[in-house]
């Protein structure tokens, strides 16, 4: 009778030891190949306080231009905002457009993470500032959940305060042109920040203004009502669903649109999620972010990399923060904001500065058809001219890179062979795009495209 409890205790002990061994092995299965390379360190990094009373702050990393073409006091600065809502701009930094990218290799059942140079970094000739936005995202600090912004006005207010403090860090930053860039849910952040900045600047002395020179939105969610109505058509004409499925999806889309028009914001957001979930189930795709991919984007590499205490220390991030690529908390706080449009902000911006809208050809969430749907609805006196402008072939290094349409201050680019994360998929081409747009080179020069594609081909 006594032998059974002894055997049971022995079995439980062995089970416990096995579990501990597995846990320790799992923890050791990811290693950093080397310490953070000195040359990969940001020029500046740390925290920009947005509320001095509570201590809430936005985390930033800044990389100075590698090969500036002008004195640094005149060199443009790009600000990058990730989407989500609640996804860290460290994804953009270490997986998309920063000077170094996290890469993974395997050997002896161990995953090795290391940094590799990015040939398409956006800081080749510009300064590049990554902001973890809103507070509570990535390494940024929110003193309490209640302080996390619930709307785009408050998001923009924090971004303005943080950027002003960043500019004050160095006299070389004071008068440099600033371009706001970002993707996905930053299709709201970027217009909101730009709109707030131009409005705020009017009431400030010149020394306290931000020198906003333009905004660029990649695969953005900007006018959700118009965009949610395009998924069925986009998937159908891509050959991914049949007519019956298209009709089913259109029914779900109408529900989301009606809820949006009625101002039932939380329900409308949930209805949009049902549209995307249904589309995902219908197609069986690995990800709607890029219909070509057999596996989703490997953004977990960034989370693994930034979970290391030494890396946090090198970046001057708070070591106590458990890094997540995307914050569920911030996503919940902004749940009711998702279906609210900021198209009117883009309409204001295109009249007062220049705007670039770009999409990866293979994105099924916030792709080409989705963006064109709301562009057509813009209230801008030049929108008719833009819609009539020629859509021309865009080449980089004599190879097809995509297509571009432009009229005066509005430029639209379709990036070939790219999904939702355009800089990840087309590093060099995205670099060429942002540089030529900022500097107004080649096809991106000031003015409008009037020539037919055949004529343009002869003139190049």
C-alpha positions in Angstrom: 0.0 0.0 0.0 2.9 2.4 0.8 4.8 1.8 -2.4 2.2 3.6 -4.7 2.6 7.0 -3.0 6.4 6.7 -3.2 6.2 5.9 -7.0 3.8 8.8 -7.4 6.1 11.2 -5.6 9.1 10.0 -7.7 7.0 10.4 -10.9 6.0 14.0 -9.9 9.6 14.8 -9.1 10.8 13.6 -12.5 8.0 15.5 -14.2 9.0 18.7 -12.4 12.7 18.3 -13.3 11.8 17.6 -16.9 9.6 20.7 -17.0 12.4 22.9 -15.5 14.9 21.5 -18.0 12.5 22.3 -20.9 12.0 25.8 -19.6 15.7 26.4 -19.2 16.4 24.9 -22.7 13.7 27.1 -24.2 15.1 30.2 -22.6 18.6 29.4 -23.9 17.3 28.5 -27.4 17.5 32.1 -28.4 20.9 33.8 -28.3 22.4 37.0 -29.5 25.2 36.3 -31.8 27.1 39.3 -30.6 26.6 42.4 -28.4 25.0 45.4 -29.9 27.5 46.7 -32.5 28.7 50.2 -31.6 28.0 51.4 -35.1 24.3 50.2 -34.8 23.6 52.4 -31.8 21.2 55.3 -32.3 22.7 58.8 -32.4 20.3 59.6 -29.6 17.6 57.7 -27.7 15.6 57.8 -24.6 12.4 59.4 -23.3 10.5 62.6 -24.2 8.1 63.5 -21.4 4.6 64.4 -22.4 3.3 65.0 -18.9 5.8 66.3 -16.4 3.3 65.7 -13.5 2.7 62.0 -14.1 5.9 61.2 -15.9 4.3 59.7 -19.0 6.8 59.7 -21.8 7.3 58.7 -25.4 10.3 56.5 -26.2 12.5 57.5 -29.2 15.5 56.4 -31.2 17.1 58.8 -33.6 19.6 58.0 -36.4 21.4 60.9 -38.0 21.8 60.9 -41.8 24.6 58.6 -42.9 25.6 60.6 -46.0 23.8 64.0 -45.8 23.9 66.1 -48.9 23.4 69.4 -47.1 24.7 70.9 -43.8 23.0 69.0 -40.9 21.2 72.2 -39.9 19.3 72.0 -43.2 19.0 68.2 -43.6 15.4 66.9 -43.5 14.3 64.8 -40.6 11.8 61.9 -41.1 9.5 60.9 -38.2 8.2 57.3 -38.4 5.0 56.2 -36.6 4.0 52.6 -36.5 0.3 51.5 -36.7 -1.7 49.1 -34.6 -3.2 50.9 -32.8 -0.5 50.2 -30.2 2.3 48.8 -32.3 5.9 49.9 -31.5 7.9 51.9 -34.0 10.8 49.6 -33.1 9.2 47.3 -35.6 9.8 49.9 -38.2 13.3 50.5 -36.8 14.6 46.9 -36.6 12.4 45.2 -39.3 11.6 47.7 -41.9 13.4 51.0 -42.6 16.0 51.5 -39.9 19.8 51.3 -40.6 20.0 47.8 -39.0 17.6 44.9 -39.2 17.2 41.9 -36.9 18.0 38.7 -38.6 17.7 35.1 -37.5 19.8 32.0 -38.2 19.7 28.5 -36.7 22.4 26.1 -35.6 22.3 23.1 -33.3 18.7 23.7 -32.4 19.5 27.3 -31.3 18.2 30.5 -32.9 20.8 33.2 -33.2 19.6 36.8 -33.5 21.9 39.4 -34.9 21.8 42.8 -36.6 22.5 43.3 -40.3 22.9 46.5 -42.3 19.8 47.6 -44.2 20.6 48.6 -47.8 17.3 50.5 -48.0 17.5 52.5 -44.7 15.6 55.7 -44.8 18.4 57.6 -43.0 20.8 57.4 -45.9 20.6 61.1 -46.5 18.0 62.1 -43.9 17.7 62.1 -40.2 15.3 59.4 -39.0 13.3 59.6 -35.7 11.2 56.6 -34.4 8.6 57.4 -31.8 6.8 54.7 -29.8 3.3 56.2 -30.0 0.8 56.5 -28.2 2.1 56.3 -24.7 1.8 52.7 -23.4 3.2 51.4 -26.7 6.5 49.6 -26.9 9.0 51.2 -24.5 6.9 54.3 -24.0 5.5 54.9 -20.5 1.9 55.6 -19.5 1.5 56.5 -15.9 -2.0 54.9 -16.0 -4.3 53.3 -18.5 -6.6 56.4 -18.2 -3.8 58.6 -19.6 -3.5 56.7 -22.8 -5.2 58.8 -25.6 -8.6 57.7 -26.8 -8.7 59.9 -29.8 -6.5 61.4 -32.5 -6.5 64.9 -31.1 -4.9 63.7 -27.9 -2.5 61.4 -29.8 -1.4 64.4 -31.9 -1.0 66.6 -28.8 1.4 64.2 -27.2 3.4 63.8 -30.5 3.7 67.6 -30.8 4.9 68.0 -27.3 7.4 65.1 -27.7 8.7 66.4 -31.0 9.2 69.9 -29.7 11.3 68.4 -26.9 13.3 66.4 -29.3 14.0 69.4 -31.5 15.2 71.3 -28.3 17.8 68.6 -27.7 20.2 70.0 -30.3 20.5 73.4 -31.9 21.1 71.6 -35.2 17.5 70.3 -35.1 15.8 73.7 -34.7 15.1 74.7 -38.3 15.3 71.3 -40.2 12.4 70.4 -42.4 10.3 67.7 -40.7 8.4 65.0 -42.7 5.8 62.8 -40.9 5.7 59.2 -42.1 4.1 56.0 -41.0 2.0 53.1 -42.0 -1.3 51.2 -41.3 -3.0 52.9 -38.3 -0.5 55.7 -38.7 -2.9 56.5 -41.6 -4.6 58.3 -38.7 -1.7 59.3 -36.6 0.2 61.0 -39.4 -2.7 63.2 -40.6 -3.7 64.0 -37.1 -0.2 65.0 -36.1 0.2 67.1 -39.3 -3.2 68.8 -38.9 -2.6 69.6 -35.2 0.9 70.9 -36.0 -0.3 73.3 -38.7 -3.1 74.6 -36.5 -0.9 74.9 -33.5 1.9 76.7 -35.4 -0.4 79.6 -36.2 -0.6 80.6 -32.6 3.1 80.1 -31.7 6.1 82.3 -32.2 8.4 81.0 -35.0 11.0 79.7 -32.5 8.4 77.2 -31.0 6.9 76.0 -34.2 7.6 72.7 -35.9 8.9 73.0 -39.4 6.4 70.6 -41.1 7.3 70.1 -44.7 5.1 67.1 -45.7 3.4 63.9 -44.7 3.7 60.3 -46.1 1.2 57.5 -45.4 1.9 53.9 -46.3 -0.9 51.4 -46.5 -2.9 53.6 -44.2 -6.3 53.2 -42.5 -7.5 56.8 -43.0 -11.2 56.7 -44.0 -12.5 53.4 -42.6 -16.0 53.7 -43.9 -14.9 53.9 -47.5 -12.1 51.4 -47.0 -14.1 48.6 -45.3 -16.4 48.5 -48.3 -13.6 47.5 -50.7 -12.4 44.1 -49.3 -14.9 41.9 -51.2 -14.2 43.5 -54.6 -10.4 43.5 -54.1 -10.3 39.8 -53.1 -12.8 38.8 -55.8 -10.8 40.4 -58.7 -7.6 39.0 -57.2 -9.1 35.5 -57.7 -9.2 34.7 -54.0 -12.9 34.4 -53.5 -15.9 33.4 -55.7 -19.0 35.4 -56.4 -21.0 33.8 -53.6 -18.3 34.6 -51.1 -18.1 38.1 -52.5 -21.8 38.6 -51.8 -21.5 37.3 -48.3 -18.6 39.6 -47.6 -20.4 42.6 -49.0 -23.3 41.9 -46.6 -20.8 42.1 -43.6 -19.2 45.2 -45.1 -22.6 46.9 -45.2 -23.2 46.2 -41.6 -19.9 47.8 -40.7 -20.7 50.9 -42.8 -24.2 51.3 -41.4 -22.9 51.1 -37.8 -20.2 53.7 -38.7 -22.7 56.1 -40.2 -24.8 55.7 -37.1 -21.9 56.5 -34.8 -21.9 53.1 -33.1 -18.2 53.2 -33.0 -17.4 50.1 -30.8 -19.8 47.9 -32.7 -18.5 49.2 -36.1 -15.0 48.3 -35.1 -16.1 44.8 -34.2 -18.0 44.6 -37.5 -14.9 45.5 -39.4 -13.0 42.8 -37.6 -15.7 40.3 -38.7 -15.2 41.3 -42.3 -11.4 40.8 -42.1 -11.8 37.5 -40.1 -14.3 36.2 -42.6 -12.0 37.1 -45.5 -9.1 35.4 -43.8 -11.1 32.2 -43.4 -12.4 32.3 -46.9 -9.0 32.7 -48.5 -7.0 30.5 -46.1 -4.1 33.0 -46.5 -1.2 33.0 -44.1 -1.8 36.8 -43.8 -4.0 39.4 -45.3 -1.1 41.8 -45.1 0.5 40.2 -48.1 -1.4 37.6 -50.2 1.9 36.1 -51.6 3.3 35.1 -48.3 3.2 31.5 -47.1 4.2 32.6 -43.6 3.3 35.9 -41.8 5.8 38.7 -41.4 8.4 37.7 -38.7 7.8 40.6 -36.4 8.3 38.4 -33.4 12.1 38.7 -34.1 11.9 42.2 -32.9 10.2 41.2 -29.7 12.8 38.5 -29.1 15.6 40.9 -29.8 14.3 43.7 -27.6 13.5 41.4 -24.6 17.3 41.2 -23.9 18.3 43.4 -21.0 21.6 44.4 -22.6 19.8 45.6 -25.7 17.4 47.7 -23.6 20.3 49.2 -21.8 22.1 50.1 -25.0 18.9 51.8 -26.3 18.4 53.6 -23.0 15.0 52.0 -22.6 13.6 51.1 -19.2 14.8 47.7 -18.4 11.7 46.8 -16.4 9.4 47.1 -19.4 8.4 43.8 -20.9 8.5 44.7 -24.6 5.6 43.7 -26.9 5.5 44.5 -30.6 1.8 45.5 -30.2 0.1 46.5 -27.0 -3.3 44.9 -26.4 -4.1 47.6 -23.8 -3.5 50.5 -26.2 -5.6 48.6 -28.8 -8.5 48.4 -26.4 -8.3 52.0 -25.4 -8.5 53.1 -29.0 -11.1 50.5 -30.0 -13.8 53.2 -30.5 -11.5 55.3 -32.6 -10.9 52.7 -35.3 -13.8 53.5 -37.6 -13.6 57.3 -37.2 -12.4 59.1 -40.4 -9.5 61.6 -40.6 -10.0 62.2 -44.3 -10.8 65.9 -43.6 -7.4 66.2 -42.0 -5.7 65.0 -45.2 -7.9 67.4 -47.2 -6.5 70.2 -45.0 -2.9 69.0 -45.3 -3.0 68.7 -49.1 -4.0 72.4 -49.3 -1.2 73.5 -47.0 1.7 71.1 -47.5 2.5 68.0 -49.7 1.1 64.5 -49.2 2.4 61.1 -50.3 0.1 58.1 -50.2 1.8 54.7 -51.0 0.7 51.1 -50.9 2.2 47.7 -51.4 0.5 46.0 -54.4 -0.2 42.8 -52.4 -1.8 44.1 -49.3 -5.4 43.0 -48.8 -6.1 45.0 -45.6 -5.2 48.6 -46.4 -4.1 48.3 -50.0 -4.4 50.0 -53.3 -8.2 49.6 -53.9 -8.8 50.6 -50.3 -6.9 53.8 -50.6 -8.3 54.8 -54.0 -11.8 54.5 -52.6 -11.4 57.4 -50.2 -9.1 59.5 -52.5 -12.0 59.8 -54.9 -14.1 61.3 -52.1 -11.6 64.0 -51.1 -12.9 67.5 -50.9 -10.1 69.3 -52.6 -10.4 71.7 -55.6 -7.7 69.8 -57.5 -9.0 66.3 -56.9 -10.6 66.2 -60.4 -7.2 67.1 -62.0 -5.5 64.4 -59.9 -7.9 61.7 -60.9 -7.4 62.7 -64.6 -3.6 62.7 -64.3 -1.7 59.9 -66.0 -0.6 56.9 -64.0 2.9 56.4 -65.0 5.5 53.6 -64.8 8.0 54.1 -62.0 11.4 52.5 -62.3 14.4 52.2 -59.9 17.8 51.3 -61.3 16.1 50.7 -64.6 13.8 48.0 -63.2 10.0 48.2 -62.7 9.3 49.4 -59.1 5.6 50.4 -59.4 3.3 53.2 -60.6 3.0 56.8 -59.7 0.2 59.4 -60.1 0.6 63.0 -59.2 -1.0 66.4 -59.3 0.6 69.3 -57.5 0.8 68.5 -53.8 -0.8 65.0 -53.9 1.3 62.0 -55.0 0.1 58.4 -55.1 2.5 55.4 -55.5 1.8 51.7 -55.9 4.9 49.7 -54.9 5.2 46.4 -56.9 5.9 43.1 -55.2 5.3 44.5 -51.7 2.7 43.9 -49.0 1.6 45.9 -45.9 5.2 46.5 -44.7 6.6 48.1 -47.9 10.1 48.9 -46.6 10.5 45.3 -45.5 9.5 43.9 -48.9 11.1 46.6 -51.1 13.9 48.2 -49.1 15.8 49.9 -51.9 12.7 51.0 -53.8 11.0 52.4 -50.7 14.2 54.3 -50.0 14.3 55.7 -53.5 10.6 56.6 -53.2 10.9 58.6 -50.0 14.1 60.3 -51.1 12.8 61.4 -54.5 9.5 62.6 -53.0 11.2 64.7 -50.3 13.7 66.1 -52.7 11.3 66.3 -55.6 13.5 64.5 -58.0 12.7 62.9 -61.3 9.0 61.8 -61.5 8.4 63.2 -58.1 9.3 66.8 -59.2 7.0 69.7 -58.4 4.0 70.0 -60.7 1.7 67.5 -62.3 2.0 64.6 -64.7 0.5 65.4 -68.0 2.5 63.3 -70.4 1.3 59.9 -71.5 3.4 56.9 -70.4 4.8 56.4 -73.9 6.0 60.0 -74.1 7.6 59.9 -70.6 9.5 56.7 -71.5 11.1 58.5 -74.4 12.2 61.5 -72.3 14.0 59.4 -69.6 
